[in-house]
Amino acid sequence: MSALTGTGRLARLALRRERPSAPWWMLLIVALALTMVNYITTRMGTQALKVEYTETIGRNAFLHALGGGTVEPRLEVLATWRSGGFLYVFSAFAAVMSVIRHTRGEEDSGRAELVGATVVGRRAPLTAAVLVAAGVSVACGLAVAIVLIGIGFEPVGSLAYAAAVAAAGWVFGGIAAVAAQLARNARTATMIGLSVLAVSYVMRYAGDATGQRYLIGLSPIGWSHLVRPYQDERWWMLGLSVLVGATLLAVAYRLRDRRDLGSGILPERLGPAGTTRLRGPISMAWRLHRTLLVAWAAGVAFFAAAGAGLSPFVKDLLARPSVVTDGIVKMLGMPAAAIGGYSWYLILILAYVVALYPVLMTLRLRDEETSGRAEAVQATPLTRLRWAGGHLVVAGLGTAALMAVAGLVFGTLFSVLVGDLSTDLPRFLAGALSLVPAAWCVGAVCVLVYGLLPRAGTAICWIAWILTAALGQVAGPLYGLWGGSPLEPFHYIPNPFGGEPFNMGAHAALLTITAILLYGGLYALRRRDFGQS
């Protein structure tokens, strides 16, 4: 029997399981590409405005690094410059999640062992997972190309753009395949894959911001940027992505051959044989979540420091009247160009990202339930509601801690560079913490979904967070939704840097809604069957 026997059947199974998520990724990527085209068309409607916008980007490292590469005053170049950084990351993110879900996730659930008892080669599950992830990336890229060609963009450049999107997914599918062999569980493998993605993005951004081009060449995300669609189409960069992805897959094969099913290459750190610290549901939940919380805190601190470090560049940009400055001022909702508007915008970005943390913690409840670990815990005097409550307390406090980290790091560095420590640091910390009730509200929606519709909970929770971000004050201005939508909770948090007073009523309403949603979710959890996948 060949090591790849059964790959086709497993690929069809994986495709069937991708049906709830793959179309949404395609829709998101295509919608974002069209949104950027619409933004450039409406905001830079004349050639003179495009030229001014291009010149402003070239003068400011912060703006130039957002899209990277060389910018030209043409619609297709500006649109792909604005959207490419997002599309490449989303394609890579989707590939990481897909590969780990169909490899390490299957081993964690025990299904891989059942499949392995049939006529299936040792490397077939890994091969099927990578092929499906690559296929979804290619489909996303082709969908973008078809839409852009349909609105009149150059076919060759559109196909190059599509290939760059697909190449990012292929490379990070290979990275996820290696991570799935190194780690012993899906959560650690996901952390490894997404950490590599974050480092790749930062290296690409730093390379474009500082002019150190070698950093872009070392970044897998940077390789997609270097394709330069609608300019000189460097097709050979796609060959580099294909070669590296294939090499990573070969490495994953070798690692898979060296380990047992259910184990990982990296040694597992063993805990003490006994402990007195696990005395209740909160301490147990903290023990499970602390590593992930620390990783999140490190990531939030890093990006908060990076955003604050750009404050002098942004201050210089806002001091120069231009169409770009006017667009930024309108986007931030500021009465005049001010560095405080930029600061609030960056904190809002971090808040929308942090709102994903309680979502993931709620999904962890479902993982604990379907794996059987939660049922084993409830064989003790620990009740179902106390078990869930412990996880939710840690998730809620962790969300507040992450926003506190964002406010402290951003406020401290901002104060040192362009502000005053005694006045700006408390203001930034208070502003960041004022966003916590909105993030809690997003998590509470997921708790209600988990209690009522556990099987569909994963898809619905991701959709809830994506809609919150897409309708929010950060993404909304990209398609003309200034100030965000009243359908998302962050819309009701006043901007303290824009002179808006603290609104106790809005915070009280968000906390009340959060409490109602939590009560409904826990009540439904108490009454439904438990432990069913």
FENCORJO-V250674 format. One record per residue. N is the residue number from 1. SS is DSSP state (~ for helix, > for strand, _ for the rest). Layout:
N_SS, N_SS
//
This chain:
1__, 2__, 3__, 4__, 5__, 6__, 7_~, 8_~, 9_~, 10_~, 11_~, 12_~, 13_~, 14_~, 15_~, 16_~, 17_~, 18_~, 19_~, 20_~, 21_~, 22_~, 23_~, 24_~, 25_~, 26_~, 27_~, 28_~, 29_~, 30_~, 31_~, 32_~, 33_~, 34_~, 35_~, 36_~, 37_~, 38_~, 39_~, 40_~, 41_~, 42_~, 43_~, 44__, 45__, 46__, 47_~, 48_~, 49_~, 50_~, 51_~, 52_~, 53_~, 54_~, 55_~, 56_~, 57_~, 58_~, 59_~, 60__, 61_~, 62_~, 63_~, 64_~, 65_~, 66_~, 67_~, 68__, 69__, 70__, 71__, 72__, 73__, 74__, 75_~, 76_~, 77_~, 78_~, 79_~, 80_~, 81_~, 82_~, 83_~, 84_~, 85_~, 86_~, 87_~, 88_~, 89_~, 90_~, 91_~, 92_~, 93_~, 94_~, 95_~, 96_~, 97_~, 98_~, 99_~, 100_~, 101_~, 102_~, 103__, 104_~, 105_~, 106_~, 107_~, 108_~, 109_~, 110__, 111_~, 112_~, 113_~, 114_~, 115_~, 116_~, 117__, 118__, 119__, 120__, 121__, 122__, 123__, 124_~, 125_~, 126_~, 127_~, 128_~, 129_~, 130_~, 131_~, 132_~, 133_~, 134_~, 135_~, 136_~, 137_~, 138_~, 139_~, 140_~, 141_~, 142_~, 143_~, 144_~, 145_~, 146_~, 147_~, 148_~, 149_~, 150_~, 151__, 152__, 153__, 154__, 155_~, 156_~, 157_~, 158_~, 159_~, 160_~, 161_~, 162_~, 163_~, 164_~, 165_~, 166_~, 167_~, 168_~, 169_~, 170_~, 171_~, 172_~, 173_~, 174_~, 175_~, 176_~, 177_~, 178_~, 179_~, 180_~, 181_~, 182_~, 183__, 184__, 185__, 186_~, 187_~, 188_~, 189_~, 190_~, 191_~, 192_~, 193_~, 194_~, 195_~, 196_~, 197_~, 198_~, 199_~, 200_~, 201_~, 202_~, 203_~, 204_~, 205_~, 206_~, 207_~, 208_~, 209_~, 210_~, 211__, 212__, 213_~, 214_~, 215_~, 216_~, 217_~, 218__, 219__, 220_~, 221_~, 222_~, 223_~, 224_~, 225_~, 226__, 227__, 228__, 229__, 230__, 231__, 232__, 233__, 234__, 235__, 236_~, 237_~, 238_~, 239_~, 240_~, 241_~, 242_~, 243_~, 244_~, 245_~, 246_~, 247_~, 248_~, 249_~, 250_~, 251_~, 252_~, 253_~, 254_~, 255_~, 256_~, 257_~, 258_~, 259__, 260__, 261__, 262__, 263__, 264__, 265__, 266__, 267__, 268__, 269__, 270__, 271__, 272__, 273__, 274__, 275__, 276__, 277__, 278__, 279__, 280__, 281_~, 282_~, 283_~, 284_~, 285_~, 286_~, 287_~, 288_~, 289_~, 290_~, 291_~, 292_~, 293_~, 294_~, 295_~, 296_~, 297_~, 298_~, 299_~, 300_~, 301_~, 302_~, 303_~, 304_~, 305_~, 306_~, 307_~, 308_~, 309_~, 310__, 311_~, 312_~, 313_~, 314_~, 315_~, 316_~, 317_~, 318_~, 319__, 320__, 321__, 322__, 323_~, 324_~, 325_~, 326_~, 327_~, 328_~, 329_~, 330_~, 331_~, 332_~, 333__, 334__, 335__, 336__, 337__, 338__, 339_~, 340_~, 341_~, 342_~, 343_~, 344_~, 345_~, 346_~, 347_~, 348_~, 349_~, 350_~, 351_~, 352_~, 353_~, 354_~, 355_~, 356_~, 357_~, 358_~, 359_~, 360_~, 361_~, 362_~, 363_~, 364_~, 365_~, 366_~, 367_~, 368_~, 369_~, 370_~, 371_~, 372__, 373_~, 374_~, 375_~, 376_~, 377_~, 378__, 379__, 380__, 381__, 382__, 383__, 384_~, 385_~, 386_~, 387_~, 388_~, 389_~, 390_~, 391_~, 392_~, 393_~, 394_~, 395_~, 396_~, 397_~, 398_~, 399_~, 400_~, 401_~, 402_~, 403_~, 404_~, 405_~, 406_~, 407_~, 408_~, 409_~, 410_~, 411_~, 412_~, 413_~, 414_~, 415_~, 416_~, 417_~, 418_~, 419__, 420__, 421_~, 422_~, 423_~, 424_~, 425_~, 426_~, 427_~, 428_~, 429_~, 430_~, 431_~, 432_~, 433_~, 434__, 435__, 436_~, 437_~, 438_~, 439_~, 440_~, 441_~, 442_~, 443_~, 444_~, 445_~, 446_~, 447_~, 448_~, 449_~, 450_~, 451_~, 452_~, 453__, 454__, 455__, 456__, 457_~, 458_~, 459_~, 460_~, 461_~, 462_~, 463_~, 464_~, 465_~, 466_~, 467_~, 468_~, 469_~, 470_~, 471__, 472__, 473__, 474__, 475__, 476_~, 477_~, 478_~, 479_~, 480__, 481__, 482__, 483__, 484__, 485__, 486__, 487__, 488__, 489_~, 490_~, 491_~, 492_~, 493__, 494__, 495__, 496_~, 497_~, 498_~, 499__, 500__, 501__, 502__, 503__, 504_~, 505_~, 506_~, 507_~, 508_~, 509_~, 510_~, 511_~, 512_~, 513_~, 514_~, 515_~, 516_~, 517_~, 518_~, 519_~, 520_~, 521_~, 522_~, 523_~, 524_~, 525_~, 526_~, 527_~, 528__, 529__, 530__, 531__, 532__, 533__
//
